[in-house]
Amino acid sequence: MATAPDWSALILEHESWLRRVLHARLGQEEEVDETLQNLALSLMRRPPQLEDPSKAAACLYRAAVRQALMFRRSAGRRRRLIADFAQTRPAESLTVSDPLTWLMCQERRGQVRLALRALPPREREVMMLKHGENMSYDEIARTLGTTVAAVESRLYRARQRLRRQLAACQADPLEAR
């Protein structure tokens, strides 16, 4: 039986061409870094069994392509979720008769959208699931594959950041843009 290869050493050894492959599929350096990290984690968690150690590079290539595809799918879902959330409108029954009030409401919505976009992706995601999709903490935890405590923690941090950003917008509205 062949000994298991040292995947972290193999990733370091083949990092330059792995980066090129991932960059061709993803396009941005930050995305490449994140995907390489996810690749390393997946190989550490569930190392593939190789019959022939000389095929480790091919195995790395397949795993990197799979990670890039998963990253792109996840990014696409996140973009669609953000776009859907940004497009939601208040119920028509909440009409405002005063044009100045309506204008101020529109401006406030724009500030909230900007503040949401500035949140880290994981916090933005949980905020949109909670407030945009009206999911319970249990549903969010099941959807994201995490615990209810983690969801509560992310929501708390997201709300704190949102409050700080919106307070900064009100303190100096021109600086916030």
VMD Tcl script that builds the backbone (N, CA, C; Angstrom):
set m [mol new atoms 531]
animate dup $m
set s [atomselect $m all]
$s set {name element resname resid chain x y z} {
  {N N MET 1 A 0.833 -1.182 0.000}
  {CA C MET 1 A 0.000 0.000 0.000}
  {C C MET 1 A 0.878 1.246 0.000}
  {N N ALA 2 A 0.569 2.198 -0.851}
  {CA C ALA 2 A 1.366 3.424 -0.992}
  {C C ALA 2 A 1.110 4.351 0.188}
  {N N THR 3 A 2.152 5.105 0.556}
  {CA C THR 3 A 1.990 6.069 1.645}
  {C C THR 3 A 1.246 7.299 1.121}
  {N N ALA 4 A 0.492 7.914 2.008}
  {CA C ALA 4 A -0.284 9.098 1.621}
  {C C ALA 4 A 0.666 10.269 1.371}
  {N N PRO 5 A 0.462 10.996 0.296}
  {CA C PRO 5 A 1.346 12.134 0.004}
  {C C PRO 5 A 1.097 13.289 0.971}
  {N N ASP 6 A 2.104 14.113 1.136}
  {CA C ASP 6 A 1.983 15.323 1.955}
  {C C ASP 6 A 1.374 16.418 1.076}
  {N N TRP 7 A 0.056 16.607 1.202}
  {CA C TRP 7 A -0.662 17.511 0.308}
  {C C TRP 7 A -0.236 18.957 0.485}
  {N N SER 8 A 0.064 19.369 1.712}
  {CA C SER 8 A 0.482 20.768 1.896}
  {C C SER 8 A 1.801 21.033 1.181}
  {N N ALA 9 A 2.724 20.075 1.231}
  {CA C ALA 9 A 3.997 20.229 0.515}
  {C C ALA 9 A 3.767 20.208 -0.996}
  {N N LEU 10 A 2.857 19.365 -1.449}
  {CA C LEU 10 A 2.563 19.307 -2.886}
  {C C LEU 10 A 1.928 20.601 -3.379}
  {N N ILE 11 A 1.057 21.177 -2.573}
  {CA C ILE 11 A 0.442 22.461 -2.965}
  {C C ILE 11 A 1.510 23.539 -3.076}
  {N N LEU 12 A 2.413 23.580 -2.105}
  {CA C LEU 12 A 3.499 24.573 -2.158}
  {C C LEU 12 A 4.397 24.329 -3.373}
  {N N GLU 13 A 4.666 23.089 -3.651}
  {CA C GLU 13 A 5.535 22.752 -4.784}
  {C C GLU 13 A 4.904 23.161 -6.120}
  {N N HIS 14 A 3.598 23.001 -6.237}
  {CA C HIS 14 A 2.905 23.262 -7.501}
  {C C HIS 14 A 2.097 24.551 -7.481}
  {N N GLU 15 A 2.372 25.398 -6.509}
  {CA C GLU 15 A 1.549 26.606 -6.315}
  {C C GLU 15 A 1.534 27.526 -7.534}
  {N N SER 16 A 2.657 27.701 -8.204}
  {CA C SER 16 A 2.702 28.665 -9.308}
  {C C SER 16 A 1.755 28.276 -10.441}
  {N N TRP 17 A 1.793 27.026 -10.886}
  {CA C TRP 17 A 0.882 26.658 -11.973}
  {C C TRP 17 A -0.553 26.499 -11.484}
  {N N LEU 18 A -0.749 26.121 -10.212}
  {CA C LEU 18 A -2.110 26.079 -9.656}
  {C C LEU 18 A -2.727 27.472 -9.670}
  {N N ARG 19 A -1.928 28.467 -9.301}
  {CA C ARG 19 A -2.409 29.861 -9.325}
  {C C ARG 19 A -2.797 30.272 -10.741}
  {N N ARG 20 A -1.982 29.898 -11.725}
  {CA C ARG 20 A -2.298 30.254 -13.106}
  {C C ARG 20 A -3.588 29.597 -13.573}
  {N N VAL 21 A -3.770 28.339 -13.222}
  {CA C VAL 21 A -4.997 27.629 -13.594}
  {C C VAL 21 A -6.204 28.303 -12.949}
  {N N LEU 22 A -6.093 28.602 -11.667}
  {CA C LEU 22 A -7.208 29.230 -10.957}
  {C C LEU 22 A -7.454 30.652 -11.455}
  {N N HIS 23 A -6.390 31.366 -11.747}
  {CA C HIS 23 A -6.553 32.734 -12.241}
  {C C HIS 23 A -7.265 32.740 -13.591}
  {N N ALA 24 A -6.976 31.769 -14.418}
  {CA C ALA 24 A -7.646 31.678 -15.725}
  {C C ALA 24 A -9.136 31.410 -15.552}
  {N N ARG 25 A -9.498 30.708 -14.504}
  {CA C ARG 25 A -10.904 30.372 -14.287}
  {C C ARG 25 A -11.635 31.417 -13.450}
  {N N LEU 26 A -10.926 32.140 -12.587}
  {CA C LEU 26 A -11.591 33.063 -11.658}
  {C C LEU 26 A -11.330 34.526 -11.990}
  {N N GLY 27 A -10.108 34.864 -12.351}
  {CA C GLY 27 A -9.826 36.216 -12.802}
  {C C GLY 27 A -9.240 37.170 -11.786}
  {N N GLN 28 A -9.565 37.036 -10.519}
  {CA C GLN 28 A -9.068 37.994 -9.531}
  {C C GLN 28 A -8.176 37.290 -8.519}
  {N N GLU 29 A -7.157 38.003 -8.092}
  {CA C GLU 29 A -6.158 37.418 -7.195}
  {C C GLU 29 A -6.760 37.020 -5.844}
  {N N GLU 30 A -7.688 37.837 -5.337}
  {CA C GLU 30 A -8.319 37.521 -4.048}
  {C C GLU 30 A -9.097 36.214 -4.145}
  {N N GLU 31 A -9.775 36.025 -5.267}
  {CA C GLU 31 A -10.544 34.799 -5.473}
  {C C GLU 31 A -9.618 33.594 -5.585}
  {N N VAL 32 A -8.478 33.793 -6.238}
  {CA C VAL 32 A -7.493 32.717 -6.361}
  {C C VAL 32 A -6.971 32.335 -4.985}
  {N N ASP 33 A -6.638 33.342 -4.167}
  {CA C ASP 33 A -6.146 33.068 -2.806}
  {C C ASP 33 A -7.167 32.289 -1.997}
  {N N GLU 34 A -8.414 32.740 -2.044}
  {CA C GLU 34 A -9.460 32.072 -1.276}
  {C C GLU 34 A -9.661 30.633 -1.757}
  {N N THR 35 A -9.630 30.438 -3.056}
  {CA C THR 35 A -9.828 29.099 -3.608}
  {C C THR 35 A -8.658 28.182 -3.257}
  {N N LEU 36 A -7.444 28.717 -3.280}
  {CA C LEU 36 A -6.280 27.908 -2.870}
  {C C LEU 36 A -6.397 27.491 -1.409}
  {N N GLN 37 A -6.868 28.408 -0.565}
  {CA C GLN 37 A -7.062 28.063 0.843}
  {C C GLN 37 A -8.111 26.963 0.981}
  {N N ASN 38 A -9.209 27.102 0.238}
  {CA C ASN 38 A -10.255 26.081 0.295}
  {C C ASN 38 A -9.741 24.740 -0.233}
  {N N LEU 39 A -8.898 24.791 -1.249}
  {CA C LEU 39 A -8.295 23.571 -1.784}
  {C C LEU 39 A -7.459 22.879 -0.709}
  {N N ALA 40 A -6.615 23.649 -0.053}
  {CA C ALA 40 A -5.760 23.077 0.992}
  {C C ALA 40 A -6.607 22.483 2.115}
  {N N LEU 41 A -7.645 23.211 2.530}
  {CA C LEU 41 A -8.516 22.698 3.585}
  {C C LEU 41 A -9.211 21.407 3.181}
  {N N SER 42 A -9.713 21.367 1.958}
  {CA C SER 42 A -10.426 20.155 1.525}
  {C C SER 42 A -9.475 18.962 1.443}
  {N N LEU 43 A -8.234 19.204 1.016}
  {CA C LEU 43 A -7.267 18.103 0.942}
  {C C LEU 43 A -6.814 17.646 2.328}
  {N N MET 44 A -6.792 18.572 3.280}
  {CA C MET 44 A -6.420 18.189 4.639}
  {C C MET 44 A -7.565 17.425 5.317}
  {N N ARG 45 A -8.791 17.865 5.075}
  {CA C ARG 45 A -9.951 17.217 5.687}
  {C C ARG 45 A -10.179 15.816 5.121}
  {N N ARG 46 A -10.114 15.715 3.795}
  {CA C ARG 46 A -10.423 14.460 3.122}
  {C C ARG 46 A -9.375 14.186 2.049}
  {N N PRO 47 A -8.212 13.725 2.469}
  {CA C PRO 47 A -7.148 13.506 1.479}
  {C C PRO 47 A -7.496 12.346 0.543}
  {N N PRO 48 A -7.342 12.565 -0.757}
  {CA C PRO 48 A -7.609 11.478 -1.703}
  {C C PRO 48 A -6.542 10.387 -1.592}
  {N N GLN 49 A -6.960 9.162 -1.828}
  {CA C GLN 49 A -6.023 8.042 -1.799}
  {C C GLN 49 A -5.480 7.841 -3.206}
  {N N LEU 50 A -4.175 7.859 -3.320}
  {CA C LEU 50 A -3.533 7.686 -4.628}
  {C C LEU 50 A -2.834 6.328 -4.684}
  {N N GLU 51 A -3.091 5.615 -5.757}
  {CA C GLU 51 A -2.378 4.353 -6.002}
  {C C GLU 51 A -0.978 4.643 -6.531}
  {N N ASP 52 A -0.894 5.695 -7.372}
  {CA C ASP 52 A 0.369 6.057 -8.013}
  {C C ASP 52 A 0.744 7.478 -7.596}
  {N N PRO 53 A 1.778 7.654 -6.752}
  {CA C PRO 53 A 2.168 8.990 -6.291}
  {C C PRO 53 A 2.561 9.947 -7.412}
  {N N SER 54 A 2.910 9.418 -8.584}
  {CA C SER 54 A 3.288 10.302 -9.697}
  {C C SER 54 A 2.073 11.030 -10.266}
  {N N LYS 55 A 0.876 10.621 -9.887}
  {CA C LYS 55 A -0.348 11.261 -10.380}
  {C C LYS 55 A -0.883 12.305 -9.412}
  {N N ALA 56 A -0.073 12.719 -8.450}
  {CA C ALA 56 A -0.502 13.706 -7.458}
  {C C ALA 56 A -0.801 15.057 -8.110}
  {N N ALA 57 A -0.009 15.447 -9.101}
  {CA C ALA 57 A -0.236 16.736 -9.764}
  {C C ALA 57 A -1.566 16.734 -10.502}
  {N N ALA 58 A -1.909 15.624 -11.153}
  {CA C ALA 58 A -3.194 15.531 -11.848}
  {C C ALA 58 A -4.347 15.590 -10.855}
  {N N CYS 59 A -4.158 14.960 -9.721}
  {CA C CYS 59 A -5.174 14.994 -8.670}
  {C C CYS 59 A -5.346 16.421 -8.144}
  {N N LEU 60 A -4.217 17.120 -7.970}
  {CA C LEU 60 A -4.261 18.526 -7.541}
  {C C LEU 60 A -5.006 19.377 -8.567}
  {N N TYR 61 A -4.749 19.147 -9.833}
  {CA C TYR 61 A -5.407 19.905 -10.896}
  {C C TYR 61 A -6.923 19.702 -10.829}
  {N N ARG 62 A -7.355 18.450 -10.746}
  {CA C ARG 62 A -8.798 18.166 -10.685}
  {C C ARG 62 A -9.432 18.806 -9.454}
  {N N ALA 63 A -8.758 18.720 -8.319}
  {CA C ALA 63 A -9.293 19.300 -7.091}
  {C C ALA 63 A -9.354 20.829 -7.196}
  {N N ALA 64 A -8.350 21.440 -7.823}
  {CA C ALA 64 A -8.337 22.902 -7.982}
  {C C ALA 64 A -9.470 23.356 -8.897}
  {N N VAL 65 A -9.687 22.636 -9.985}
  {CA C VAL 65 A -10.776 22.987 -10.900}
  {C C VAL 65 A -12.116 22.842 -10.191}
  {N N ARG 66 A -12.269 21.782 -9.419}
  {CA C ARG 66 A -13.508 21.575 -8.662}
  {C C ARG 66 A -13.727 22.713 -7.662}
  {N N GLN 67 A -12.675 23.130 -6.980}
  {CA C GLN 67 A -12.788 24.240 -6.020}
  {C C GLN 67 A -13.141 25.544 -6.726}
  {N N ALA 68 A -12.575 25.770 -7.907}
  {CA C ALA 68 A -12.890 26.983 -8.664}
  {C C ALA 68 A -14.358 26.983 -9.075}
  {N N LEU 69 A -14.857 25.841 -9.525}
  {CA C LEU 69 A -16.272 25.746 -9.896}
  {C C LEU 69 A -17.170 26.005 -8.690}
  {N N MET 70 A -16.821 25.426 -7.553}
  {CA C MET 70 A -17.629 25.649 -6.344}
  {C C MET 70 A -17.586 27.120 -5.930}
  {N N PHE 71 A -16.419 27.752 -6.071}
  {CA C PHE 71 A -16.308 29.166 -5.726}
  {C C PHE 71 A -17.190 30.013 -6.633}
  {N N ARG 72 A -17.147 29.741 -7.933}
  {CA C ARG 72 A -17.954 30.514 -8.881}
  {C C ARG 72 A -19.443 30.323 -8.640}
  {N N ARG 73 A -19.849 29.108 -8.346}
  {CA C ARG 73 A -21.266 28.866 -8.032}
  {C C ARG 73 A -21.677 29.639 -6.793}
  {N N SER 74 A -20.847 29.581 -5.775}
  {CA C SER 74 A -21.142 30.290 -4.532}
  {C C SER 74 A -21.196 31.796 -4.757}
  {N N ALA 75 A -20.257 32.320 -5.528}
  {CA C ALA 75 A -20.236 33.759 -5.813}
  {C C ALA 75 A -21.465 34.166 -6.616}
  {N N GLY 76 A -21.879 33.324 -7.557}
  {CA C GLY 76 A -23.078 33.615 -8.339}
  {C C GLY 76 A -24.325 33.638 -7.474}
  {N N ARG 77 A -24.438 32.661 -6.576}
  {CA C ARG 77 A -25.590 32.649 -5.663}
  {C C ARG 77 A -25.579 33.886 -4.783}
  {N N ARG 78 A -24.405 34.268 -4.297}
  {CA C ARG 78 A -24.285 35.444 -3.431}
  {C C ARG 78 A -24.674 36.712 -4.200}
  {N N ARG 79 A -24.203 36.847 -5.441}
  {CA C ARG 79 A -24.561 38.019 -6.248}
  {C C ARG 79 A -26.057 38.088 -6.503}
  {N N ARG 80 A -26.665 36.940 -6.835}
  {CA C ARG 80 A -28.113 36.920 -7.069}
  {C C ARG 80 A -28.871 37.274 -5.808}
  {N N LEU 81 A -28.427 36.778 -4.667}
  {CA C LEU 81 A -29.079 37.077 -3.405}
  {C C LEU 81 A -28.989 38.562 -3.088}
  {N N ILE 82 A -27.832 39.161 -3.328}
  {CA C ILE 82 A -27.653 40.591 -3.085}
  {C C ILE 82 A -28.504 41.401 -4.049}
  {N N ALA 83 A -28.511 41.015 -5.311}
  {CA C ALA 83 A -29.309 41.747 -6.301}
  {C C ALA 83 A -30.791 41.653 -5.980}
  {N N ASP 84 A -31.255 40.461 -5.604}
  {CA C ASP 84 A -32.662 40.302 -5.246}
  {C C ASP 84 A -33.012 41.129 -4.023}
  {N N PHE 85 A -32.119 41.122 -3.061}
  {CA C PHE 85 A -32.376 41.882 -1.838}
  {C C PHE 85 A -32.385 43.379 -2.125}
  {N N ALA 86 A -31.488 43.834 -2.981}
  {CA C ALA 86 A -31.424 45.264 -3.314}
  {C C ALA 86 A -32.654 45.715 -4.090}
  {N N GLN 87 A -33.303 44.801 -4.794}
  {CA C GLN 87 A -34.460 45.151 -5.606}
  {C C GLN 87 A -35.777 45.123 -4.836}
  {N N THR 88 A -35.769 44.578 -3.618}
  {CA C THR 88 A -37.027 44.503 -2.874}
  {C C THR 88 A -37.532 45.897 -2.574}
  {N N ARG 89 A -38.805 46.055 -2.681}
  {CA C ARG 89 A -39.449 47.350 -2.458}
  {C C ARG 89 A -40.436 47.198 -1.305}
  {N N PRO 90 A -40.688 48.289 -0.575}
  {CA C PRO 90 A -41.682 48.204 0.500}
  {C C PRO 90 A -43.078 47.983 -0.089}
  {N N ALA 91 A -43.962 47.483 0.726}
  {CA C ALA 91 A -45.328 47.234 0.272}
  {C C ALA 91 A -45.963 48.527 -0.229}
  {N N GLU 92 A -46.803 48.411 -1.251}
  {CA C GLU 92 A -47.436 49.600 -1.838}
  {C C GLU 92 A -48.365 50.296 -0.854}
  {N N SER 93 A -48.795 49.574 0.178}
  {CA C SER 93 A -49.691 50.197 1.156}
  {C C SER 93 A -48.970 51.252 1.987}
  {N N LEU 94 A -47.647 51.271 1.927}
  {CA C LEU 94 A -46.886 52.237 2.706}
  {C C LEU 94 A -46.578 53.484 1.883}
  {N N THR 95 A -47.526 53.944 1.122}
  {CA C THR 95 A -47.297 55.119 0.294}
  {C C THR 95 A -47.178 56.357 1.160}
  {N N VAL 96 A -46.354 57.284 0.700}
  {CA C VAL 96 A -46.111 58.528 1.419}
  {C C VAL 96 A -46.653 59.665 0.569}
  {N N SER 97 A -47.456 60.516 1.190}
  {CA C SER 97 A -48.070 61.594 0.418}
  {C C SER 97 A -47.139 62.796 0.280}
  {N N ASP 98 A -46.244 63.006 1.219}
  {CA C ASP 98 A -45.344 64.151 1.203}
  {C C ASP 98 A -44.097 63.825 0.368}
  {N N PRO 99 A -43.826 64.572 -0.699}
  {CA C PRO 99 A -42.667 64.271 -1.558}
  {C C PRO 99 A -41.328 64.320 -0.809}
  {N N LEU 100 A -41.186 65.234 0.141}
  {CA C LEU 100 A -39.932 65.321 0.890}
  {C C LEU 100 A -39.724 64.063 1.730}
  {N N THR 101 A -40.761 63.571 2.360}
  {CA C THR 101 A -40.667 62.344 3.153}
  {C C THR 101 A -40.319 61.168 2.246}
  {N N TRP 102 A -40.966 61.113 1.074}
  {CA C TRP 102 A -40.677 60.042 0.131}
  {C C TRP 102 A -39.214 60.079 -0.292}
  {N N LEU 103 A -38.699 61.282 -0.596}
  {CA C LEU 103 A -37.315 61.441 -1.017}
  {C C LEU 103 A -36.351 61.016 0.086}
  {N N MET 104 A -36.662 61.388 1.310}
  {CA C MET 104 A -35.789 61.014 2.435}
  {C C MET 104 A -35.815 59.499 2.653}
  {N N CYS 105 A -36.975 58.867 2.469}
  {CA C CYS 105 A -37.061 57.404 2.590}
  {C C CYS 105 A -36.211 56.728 1.518}
  {N N GLN 106 A -36.281 57.246 0.297}
  {CA C GLN 106 A -35.488 56.684 -0.797}
  {C C GLN 106 A -33.995 56.817 -0.510}
  {N N GLU 107 A -33.599 57.967 -0.004}
  {CA C GLU 107 A -32.184 58.186 0.307}
  {C C GLU 107 A -31.727 57.241 1.414}
  {N N ARG 108 A -32.581 57.060 2.411}
  {CA C ARG 108 A -32.242 56.155 3.519}
  {C C ARG 108 A -32.089 54.717 3.007}
  {N N ARG 109 A -32.969 54.299 2.110}
  {CA C ARG 109 A -32.861 52.955 1.525}
  {C C ARG 109 A -31.536 52.800 0.772}
  {N N GLY 110 A -31.159 53.839 0.051}
  {CA C GLY 110 A -29.879 53.797 -0.656}
  {C C GLY 110 A -28.703 53.671 0.297}
  {N N GLN 111 A -28.779 54.375 1.427}
  {CA C GLN 111 A -27.712 54.276 2.426}
  {C C GLN 111 A -27.660 52.870 3.017}
  {N N VAL 112 A -28.818 52.278 3.263}
  {CA C VAL 112 A -28.854 50.926 3.811}
  {C C VAL 112 A -28.263 49.940 2.800}
  {N N ARG 113 A -28.596 50.100 1.531}
  {CA C ARG 113 A -28.035 49.208 0.503}
  {C C ARG 113 A -26.516 49.323 0.429}
  {N N LEU 114 A -26.016 50.563 0.480}
  {CA C LEU 114 A -24.560 50.755 0.464}
  {C C LEU 114 A -23.910 50.134 1.691}
  {N N ALA 115 A -24.541 50.336 2.845}
  {CA C ALA 115 A -23.997 49.769 4.081}
  {C C ALA 115 A -24.012 48.241 4.022}
  {N N LEU 116 A -25.054 47.665 3.445}
  {CA C LEU 116 A -25.114 46.203 3.296}
  {C C LEU 116 A -23.996 45.691 2.394}
  {N N ARG 117 A -23.745 46.402 1.304}
  {CA C ARG 117 A -22.684 45.973 0.385}
  {C C ARG 117 A -21.312 46.028 1.048}
  {N N ALA 118 A -21.162 46.909 2.049}
  {CA C ALA 118 A -19.870 47.048 2.717}
  {C C ALA 118 A -19.636 45.978 3.781}
  {N N LEU 119 A -20.677 45.218 4.136}
  {CA C LEU 119 A -20.510 44.164 5.136}
  {C C LEU 119 A -19.668 43.024 4.562}
  {N N PRO 120 A -18.956 42.309 5.431}
  {CA C PRO 120 A -18.262 41.105 4.952}
  {C C PRO 120 A -19.286 40.117 4.383}
  {N N PRO 121 A -18.894 39.336 3.386}
  {CA C PRO 121 A -19.849 38.464 2.694}
  {C C PRO 121 A -20.663 37.551 3.601}
  {N N ARG 122 A -20.035 36.955 4.601}
  {CA C ARG 122 A -20.765 36.018 5.468}
  {C C ARG 122 A -21.819 36.739 6.293}
  {N N GLU 123 A -21.509 37.952 6.745}
  {CA C GLU 123 A -22.483 38.717 7.525}
  {C C GLU 123 A -23.596 39.243 6.625}
  {N N ARG 124 A -23.239 39.686 5.438}
  {CA C ARG 124 A -24.240 40.182 4.486}
  {C C ARG 124 A -25.206 39.054 4.125}
  {N N GLU 125 A -24.645 37.869 3.922}
  {CA C GLU 125 A -25.441 36.711 3.559}
  {C C GLU 125 A -26.474 36.387 4.637}
  {N N VAL 126 A -26.038 36.365 5.886}
  {CA C VAL 126 A -26.949 36.017 6.966}
  {C C VAL 126 A -27.997 37.118 7.180}
  {N N MET 127 A -27.619 38.373 6.966}
  {CA C MET 127 A -28.592 39.469 7.069}
  {C C MET 127 A -29.661 39.331 5.989}
  {N N MET 128 A -29.254 39.000 4.788}
  {CA C MET 128 A -30.220 38.885 3.694}
  {C C MET 128 A -31.143 37.693 3.886}
  {N N LEU 129 A -30.610 36.602 4.418}
  {CA C LEU 129 A -31.467 35.452 4.669}
  {C C LEU 129 A -32.461 35.751 5.784}
  {N N LYS 130 A -32.019 36.457 6.807}
  {CA C LYS 130 A -32.899 36.760 7.937}
  {C C LYS 130 A -33.951 37.798 7.554}
  {N N HIS 131 A -33.519 38.912 6.981}
  {CA C HIS 131 A -34.437 40.024 6.748}
  {C C HIS 131 A -35.010 40.051 5.339}
  {N N GLY 132 A -34.287 39.525 4.365}
  {CA C GLY 132 A -34.790 39.519 3.001}
  {C C GLY 132 A -35.669 38.313 2.727}
  {N N GLU 133 A -35.239 37.148 3.208}
  {CA C GLU 133 A -35.993 35.916 2.988}
  {C C GLU 133 A -36.884 35.582 4.176}
  {N N ASN 134 A -36.742 36.334 5.269}
  {CA C ASN 134 A -37.559 36.147 6.472}
  {C C ASN 134 A -37.423 34.731 7.034}
  {N N MET 135 A -36.178 34.234 7.035}
  {CA C MET 135 A -35.916 32.886 7.544}
  {C C MET 135 A -35.700 32.940 9.057}
  {N N SER 136 A -35.999 31.836 9.725}
  {CA C SER 136 A -35.723 31.732 11.154}
  {C C SER 136 A -34.239 31.406 11.340}
  {N N TYR 137 A -33.776 31.520 12.581}
  {CA C TYR 137 A -32.379 31.195 12.866}
  {C C TYR 137 A -32.092 29.733 12.520}
  {N N ASP 138 A -33.031 28.839 12.838}
  {CA C ASP 138 A -32.841 27.422 12.526}
  {C C ASP 138 A -32.729 27.192 11.021}
  {N N GLU 139 A -33.595 27.838 10.257}
  {CA C GLU 139 A -33.555 27.679 8.798}
  {C C GLU 139 A -32.240 28.199 8.224}
  {N N ILE 140 A -31.790 29.344 8.744}
  {CA C ILE 140 A -30.516 29.903 8.267}
  {C C ILE 140 A -29.372 28.956 8.599}
  {N N ALA 141 A -29.363 28.432 9.821}
  {CA C ALA 141 A -28.297 27.514 10.238}
  {C C ALA 141 A -28.273 26.278 9.338}
  {N N ARG 142 A -29.446 25.721 9.023}
  {CA C ARG 142 A -29.500 24.556 8.143}
  {C C ARG 142 A -29.039 24.914 6.737}
  {N N THR 143 A -29.450 26.081 6.240}
  {CA C THR 143 A -29.079 26.509 4.889}
  {C C THR 143 A -27.571 26.690 4.756}
  {N N LEU 144 A -26.962 27.321 5.766}
  {CA C LEU 144 A -25.527 27.611 5.703}
  {C C LEU 144 A -24.664 26.478 6.249}
  {N N GLY 145 A -25.306 25.457 6.825}
  {CA C GLY 145 A -24.539 24.337 7.374}
  {C C GLY 145 A -23.744 24.726 8.595}
  {N N THR 146 A -24.353 25.522 9.476}
  {CA C THR 146 A -23.669 25.987 10.681}
  {C C THR 146 A -24.620 25.848 11.863}
  {N N THR 147 A -24.223 26.373 12.997}
  {CA C THR 147 A -25.063 26.273 14.190}
  {C C THR 147 A -25.896 27.535 14.362}
  {N N VAL 148 A -26.935 27.427 15.184}
  {CA C VAL 148 A -27.785 28.575 15.477}
  {C C VAL 148 A -26.964 29.644 16.202}
  {N N ALA 149 A -26.053 29.209 17.074}
  {CA C ALA 149 A -25.211 30.171 17.802}
  {C C ALA 149 A -24.331 30.973 16.834}
  {N N ALA 150 A -23.818 30.323 15.806}
  {CA C ALA 150 A -22.997 31.029 14.815}
  {C C ALA 150 A -23.846 32.030 14.039}
  {N N VAL 151 A -25.075 31.649 13.725}
  {CA C VAL 151 A -25.982 32.564 13.020}
  {C C VAL 151 A -26.270 33.776 13.888}
  {N N GLU 152 A -26.567 33.544 15.172}
  {CA C GLU 152 A -26.840 34.650 16.100}
  {C C GLU 152 A -25.644 35.589 16.189}
  {N N SER 153 A -24.461 35.000 16.262}
  {CA C SER 153 A -23.241 35.797 16.368}
  {C C SER 153 A -23.011 36.639 15.118}
  {N N ARG 154 A -23.175 36.026 13.943}
  {CA C ARG 154 A -22.990 36.772 12.688}
  {C C ARG 154 A -24.018 37.892 12.550}
  {N N LEU 155 A -25.261 37.600 12.921}
  {CA C LEU 155 A -26.298 38.631 12.843}
  {C C LEU 155 A -25.995 39.784 13.785}
  {N N TYR 156 A -25.534 39.455 14.983}
  {CA C TYR 156 A -25.197 40.496 15.948}
  {C C TYR 156 A -24.096 41.403 15.400}
  {N N ARG 157 A -23.019 40.782 14.886}
  {CA C ARG 157 A -21.914 41.570 14.330}
  {C C ARG 157 A -22.364 42.393 13.125}
  {N N ALA 158 A -23.176 41.784 12.281}
  {CA C ALA 158 A -23.652 42.494 11.084}
  {C C ALA 158 A -24.493 43.700 11.480}
  {N N ARG 159 A -25.364 43.524 12.441}
  {CA C ARG 159 A -26.216 44.639 12.877}
  {C C ARG 159 A -25.384 45.749 13.502}
  {N N GLN 160 A -24.366 45.375 14.273}
  {CA C GLN 160 A -23.490 46.384 14.875}
  {C C GLN 160 A -22.772 47.190 13.792}
  {N N ARG 161 A -22.222 46.485 12.799}
  {CA C ARG 161 A -21.531 47.182 11.699}
  {C C ARG 161 A -22.480 48.073 10.927}
  {N N LEU 162 A -23.679 47.558 10.667}
  {CA C LEU 162 A -24.683 48.323 9.931}
  {C C LEU 162 A -25.044 49.592 10.695}
  {N N ARG 163 A -25.242 49.470 11.995}
  {CA C ARG 163 A -25.561 50.645 12.816}
  {C C ARG 163 A -24.448 51.684 12.752}
  {N N ARG 164 A -23.200 51.224 12.875}
  {CA C ARG 164 A -22.064 52.162 12.832}
  {C C ARG 164 A -21.991 52.869 11.487}
  {N N GLN 165 A -22.175 52.108 10.409}
  {CA C GLN 165 A -22.095 52.701 9.072}
  {C C GLN 165 A -23.233 53.689 8.832}
  {N N LEU 166 A -24.422 53.343 9.277}
  {CA C LEU 166 A -25.557 54.246 9.076}
  {C C LEU 166 A -25.429 55.481 9.950}
  {N N ALA 167 A -24.869 55.332 11.140}
  {CA C ALA 167 A -24.632 56.495 11.990}
  {C C ALA 167 A -23.604 57.418 11.352}
  {N N ALA 168 A -22.590 56.822 10.719}
  {CA C ALA 168 A -21.582 57.632 10.021}
  {C C ALA 168 A -22.210 58.357 8.840}
  {N N CYS 169 A -23.158 57.714 8.156}
  {CA C CYS 169 A -23.850 58.357 7.028}
  {C C CYS 169 A -24.646 59.562 7.501}
  {N N GLN 170 A -25.281 59.446 8.656}
  {CA C GLN 170 A -26.086 60.549 9.161}
  {C C GLN 170 A -25.205 61.667 9.702}
  {N N ALA 171 A -24.051 61.301 10.247}
  {CA C ALA 171 A -23.158 62.315 10.797}
  {C C ALA 171 A -22.625 63.208 9.685}
  {N N ASP 172 A -22.225 62.602 8.572}
  {CA C ASP 172 A -21.705 63.366 7.446}
  {C C ASP 172 A -22.135 62.678 6.155}
  {N N PRO 173 A -23.323 62.998 5.631}
  {CA C PRO 173 A -23.840 62.288 4.467}
  {C C PRO 173 A -22.957 62.381 3.227}
  {N N LEU 174 A -22.225 63.456 3.041}
  {CA C LEU 174 A -21.366 63.589 1.854}
  {C C LEU 174 A -20.144 62.692 1.958}
  {N N GLU 175 A -19.631 62.505 3.189}
  {CA C GLU 175 A -18.446 61.676 3.373}
  {C C GLU 175 A -18.768 60.203 3.166}
  {N N ALA 176 A -20.001 59.789 3.484}
  {CA C ALA 176 A -20.382 58.396 3.361}
  {C C ALA 176 A -20.397 57.935 1.910}
  {N N ARG 177 A -20.556 58.836 0.965}
  {CA C ARG 177 A -20.615 58.475 -0.452}
  {C C ARG 177 A -19.229 58.429 -0.966}
}
mol reanalyze $m
mol bondsrecalc $m
mol representation Tube
mol addrep $m
